[in-house]
């Protein structure tokens, strides 16, 4: 096995671990952060697979925009619950 394959396996295993952590997390904000980490690991995997266009798209949309929308929604729901 070459070093690139070992890195791919480590990244894949880390994605699975963070996925399980996101599912088992008690706080929703922590789950969103774990999902963002999974997206960033996917970016690294796409770069290793020599797909820079997909990596950039995943970084911008998957890690950036989706995480921001999730966090904004969580805080908006929390604030609406406090007002009621």
Secondary structure, DSSP 8 states (H G I E B T S, - for coil): --HHHHHHHHHHHHHHHHHHHHHH-SSHHHHHHHHHHHHHHHHHHHHHTT-HHHHHHIIIIIIIIHHHHHHHHHHHHHHHHHH-
